[in-house]
Amino acid sequence: MSYDDLVIGAVANSKILEVTLRDSTTGQFKGSVAYGSVTYYYIREGDDANKATGTCVDMTLDTYTDHGWKETGIVGVYQFGIPQAALASGKNAVTIKLTASGAIDVKIRILITGADFRLANLPANIESVSPTLDFTAVQKASIKSIVPGKRTRL
């Protein structure tokens, strides 16, 4: 069983992933790695016959491009447009490897779920819900007995 680096919903397409490249000699962040010098590989869980590979293409920062590559404003941090086919439904996970000359290979395993956990169990009217505190009479009396600056046991 592999450790999953990222969990995303099954409907996640046009997904941009931020990755860090490190220099293979010094271990420091590696900047200025051009898109044409980055190779991607991916294999969907249990689908060894259909693994894929290719060279990254240029993309605009924060704008999805299939297998796109762009350096961010932080040296050594890049955006990678995960290929749509890698995230297609039908498999539980995908493993992606990125390689570049003079850089340590990057491996990311993504668990593909049927739900977006960021939205799970939230009420439909979440923007209008406000928290409420409902104290009993005993709790209210205890709170009133607290004297500022004095240690009080409730």
LOVEXDREN-924403 format. One record per atom (N, C-alpha, C): residue in one letter; x, y, z. Coordinates in steps of 0.05 Angstrom, whole numbers, plus 5000, padded with zeros to 4 digits. Example, Ala and Ser with C-alpha at 12.3 -4.5 7.8 and 13.67 -1.06 7.14 Angstrom:
REM residues 2
a526448865156 a524649105156 a526449345156 s525749555142 s527349795143 s525850015157 
***
This chain:
REM residues 154
m501749765000 m500050005000 m501850255000 s501250434983 s502850674980 s501650904997 y503351085004 y502451325018 y501451524996 d499051635001 d497951824982 d498852114989 d500052244970 d500952524974 d498652724972 l496652654957 l494452844951 l491952684947 v489752794957 v487052674953 v485352874938 i484152784916 i482452964901 i479852824893 g477752974888 g475252864879 g475352764851 a473652574845 a473652444818 a473052634796 v471652854802 v470953044781 v473053254778 a475353224790 a477453424788 a478853394761 n478253584744 n479753594719 n480953874717 s482653914698 s484154174697 s485454234723 k486854034734 k488154064760 k491054144757 i491854364771 i494554454771 i495854374798 l498154244797 l499554154820 l502154314823 e502654414847 e505254544852 e507254344862 v509554344849 v511654154856 v514354304860 t516054174875 t518754294881 t520854124868 l522654254853 l524954104842 l527454184858 r529053984864 r531554024878 r533953934861 d536154074864 d538554014849 d539653744858 s540353574839 s541253304846 s544053304859 t545553514857 t548153534869 t548053664897 t546753894898 t546754054923 t544354004941 g542153914929 g539653884944 g538154144947 q539254364937 q537954624938 q535754644918 f533854834922 f531754874902 f533054934875 k531954814854 k533054844827 k531155014810 g532155254803 g530555434787 g531155424758 s529555564742 s529955594713 s529955334698 v528255144705 v527954894690 v525754934669 a526554934644 a524754994622 a522854754618 y520454814608 y518454614603 y519354384585 g520854444565 g521754244546 g523754044557 s524854104580 s526853924592 s525653764615 v523053774619 v521753624639 v520053394626 t520553154635 t519052924626 t517152824648 y514752764640 y512852654660 y512152364653 y511652214674 y510751934671 y508351904690 y506451754682 y504351684701 y503251404696 i502351284718 i501151024716 i498751024735 r496450944724 r494050924740 r494050654755 e493150664779 e493150424796 e492050174782 g493749964781 g492849714769 g492749714739 d494049904726 d493749924697 d496549954684 d498349764689 d501049774680 d501249774649 a499249664636 a499249654606 a498949924594 n497750114609 n497050374597 n498550604610 k501050554619 k502550774631 k503250974608 a503651224616 a504051434596 a506551594603 t507651714582 t509951894586 t509952114565 g511252324570 g511352544551 g513152774561 t513452974545 t514953214552 t512953434559 c513553584579 c511753804588 c511754024566 v509554174566 v509254394548 v509054654564 d509354874550 d509255134563 d506355194572 m506055324594 m503355414603 m503655684616 t501455824619 t501356074633 t500856014663 l502256164680 l501956124709 l499056134717 d498155944733 d495455934744 d493255884723 t494055794699 t492055734678 t492655444669 y490755274672 y491254984666 y491854944636 t493854774632 t494554664605 t495254374610 d494154194595 d494753914598 d497753864596 h498953744615 h501853694619 h503453944615 g502354174625 g503754424624 g505754454646 w507654634643 w509854674663 w510454974664 k510655084688 k511355374691 k512555414719 e514755564719 e516055634745 e514355864758 t513955844784 t512556044799 t514456274806 g513556454823 g515356674832 g517256584854 i517056324862 i518856214882 i520856024868 v523356084870 v525455924857 v525155624864 g524955454844 g524755164849 g521955064852 v519955234853 v517155154855 v515855194828 y514554984818 y513454984791 y510554904792 q509054984772 q506354884769 q506354674746 f504954454751 f504754234731 f501754184726 g500954194701 g498154124694 g497853824691 i496653704711 i496353414711 i494753324686 p495753144670 p494353054646 p491452964653 q489553044637 q486752974641 q486452664643 a487752524625 a487452234624 a488452104650 a490252224664 a491252114689 a489152114711 l487352314710 l485252344731 l482552234722 a482352114699 a479752014690 a478651814710 s476051794711 s474651614729 s475351324721 g474851144740 g475350854735 g477650734750 k479350904762 k481550804778 k481550954804 n482750824824 n482850944851 n485151134856 a487251114840 a489651274845 a491351294820 v493051494820 v495051524798 v497651604811 t499851504800 t502551584809 t503851734786 i504951964792 i506252134772 i509152174780 k510852154760 k513752204764 k514552424745 l516052614755 l517152834738 l520152824740 t521552834716 t524452824716 t525453064699 a527853154707 a529253364692 a532253324697 s533753394677 s536653354679 s537753524702 g539353404719 g540653544742 g538753584765 a536353464765 a534453494787 a533753224798 i533053224824 i532152984837 i529252924826 d528752674819 d526052604809 d523952664830 v521552744821 v519352804838 v517252584833 k516252464855 k514152264853 k511752364870 i509352354857 i506952434871 i504852214866 r503652124888 r501451924885 r498852074893 i496852054876 i494352194880 i492051994884 l490652004906 l488351844910 l485951984898 i484551844880 i482251954866 i479751854880 t478152034892 t475751954907 t473252034892 g471051944902 g468452014890 g467252264901 a468652394919 a467552634932 a469652844936 d468853094938 d470653314945 d470353354975 f472353274990 f472053285020 f472053565031 r472853755015 r472654035024 r469754115027 l467853995013 l465054065013 l463353865029 a464553645037 a463053435051 a461753535077 n459253465080 n457753515105 n457353805112 l457553985093 l457054265098 l454154325091 p452754485107 p449954555099 p449954725074 a447754705059 a447554845034 a447755155038 n446855245062 n446755535067 n449155615085 i451455495081 i453755535099 i454455835102 e454155995082 e454856275084 e453056425105 s450556335109 s448756475126 s448556345154 v450056135159 v449956005185 v451956145203 s450956215227 s452756335247 s452756165272 p455056145285 p455255975308 p453756095332 t452555925348 t451156015372 t452155855396 l452155995418 l452955865443 l450455865461 d449755635471 d447355605487 d448155505514 f448455685534 f449255615560 f446855565578 t447155375596 t445055325616 t445255535638 a443355555655 a443355745677 a445755705695 v446455455700 v448755405718 v451355505704 q451655455678 q454055545664 q454155855664 k451955985660 k451856275660 k452656385687 a451656265709 a452456345736 a455356305741 s456456085731 s459356035735 s461056235720 i460156305696 i461656495680 i461656775693 k459356845704 k459157105718 k460957125742 s461456885755 s463056885779 s466056915774 i466856915749 i469756935743 i470657225748 v472757255764 v473857515770 v476357555753 p476557765737 p478957805721 p481457815738 g483557685730 g486057685744 g486157495767 k483957355774 k483957165796 k483356885785 r484856695795 r484456425786 r481856315797 t480056235779 t477456145787 t476955865778 r475955705796 r475255425789 r472355405784 l471555305761 l468755275754 l467655005762 
***
